[in-house]
C-alpha cells in the first residue's frame, strides 16, 4: 500500500496554520480535492485483507495527475 498525505497526529508538531496550509495546498493539487483521512487507509487495508495480491494507492488521485 502506498498512502499519500494523510491527516494524522504525525503532523501535530507543525503549527495549526502551517498544517492547514499544507493540507490545503496538497488538496488543491489532487483530483479528489481533499487530503486523506485515517479511515481511508483503514478501508483500503480491510479491502486488501479480503483480496489477496491486490495493490491499492490511497493518494487522492496523485498518481494519475
N, C-alpha and C positions, 0 to 999 in steps of 0.2 A: 504494500500500500504506500502511496506517496501523497500525503496530505499537503496542501498549500498552507497559507496563513490561516491559523485557527485562533479565535478569540478565547484565550485561556489565561489563567493567572501567570503563565510564563512571562507575560508582558507587563506584569504589575510593577516592575522597577522603573518603568517609564512613567512620566507624569501623565495624568488623565488627558491633558491637552495633546501631548505627543502621541499617546496611544490612539486617541480618536483620530488624529491627523493621519497616522499610519494606516489605520483601518479604512478611513475614507479614501485615501489615496489608492490603496490596493483595490478596494471595491470599485472604484471608478474605472479601473483597467480590466475588470473581469466581466465576462458576459452575464454572469448572474447578478452583478452589481451589489454583491454582499460578500462579507468575509465569512469564512466557515465557522461553524459553531461546534462545540464538542459532540453534540448529538448527531451531527453529520458524519463524524468519524465513527461513532458508536454504531450507527445504522449500516455503514459500509462494512465494519467488522462483522456484524451479525450476518450480513449478506454473504461475505466471503466465507464465513464459517459453514454456511449451508451450501456453498457452491465451490467445491474444491477446484483448484487450478484456474482460478479467475484472477484478473487484475482490475482494480478499480482505482481511478485517480480522483481524489477528493480535493480538487484545487479550484473550484469555482469556474471552471472552464479555461483556466490559464493555459493549459496545454494545447488548446485549439486556437489561441489568439496569435 
